[in-house]
Amino acid sequence: MVMMTGSLAVRGTVVWLTPQQGGRVSGPPEPDYDYDYTATAYLPPRTAEDGQVGIALRRFAPSAWRSAAEGILVPAQNHRAQQVVPGCIVVVTEGVRPVGLFTVEEVNVLAADGTTVPEATPVPPTALSTPYRHSTAAARWQDNPPEVVLTTTQ
């Protein structure tokens, strides 16, 4: 799970909406090898009014309504964190009008210099079974599980 607090490099599939669906009248954008296609986007349940991020897409097939693509998501300043994980849908917009849907298949966090940040160490499965309280309380719970005494009354 990755929280979107910096730039993210993503890979996935983009589906461009047809003009009848409210998408671009000119059809899918033509990729340019010198420039990326740039637009705005949002991640549901947010909307174009309350959750826009910047998106740049590249390496998608020319004139294809559906294509593999790579992109970069950049949140606005003072933007609340959003969860970006494989399987989530990013709504690509031009202004507030949806023009495409990008399904995320891979997520990589980018450092300020544009290099990929190594993935965090996964949480061991035993830690997932610990009831959540507070980080220090959870640590105490795991180190010294409470004794449970069952009594019956008649």
CORSULFEN-V187978 format. One record per pair of residues at least 24 apart in sequence whose ideal C-beta (glycine too) atoms are under 7 Angstrom apart, sorted by the first residue. I is the first residue (numbers start at 0). GAP is how many residues later the second one is. Records with the same first field share a line. If there is no record, write none. Layout:
BEGIN
I: GAP  GAP
END
This chain:
BEGIN
0: 82  84
1: 82  83  105  107
2: 78  80
3: 69  71  77  78  80
4: 76
5: 103  104
6: 65  66  67  103
7: 64  65  76  99  100  101  102
8: 63  99  101  107
9: 61  63  94  96  97
10: 59  94  95
11: 57  90  91  92  93
12: 53  55  56  90  92
13: 43  46  53  55  86  88
14: 50  51  85  86
15: 49  83  84
16: 81  82  83
21: 75  76
22: 76  77
23: 75
26: 36
27: 35  36  37
29: 32
30: 27  29  31
38: 53  54  55
39: 53
40: 49  50  51  52
41: 49  51
42: 39  41  45  47
43: 45  47
45: 36
47: 45  48
48: 47
50: 31
51: 24
54: 35  37
68: 33
70: 31
END
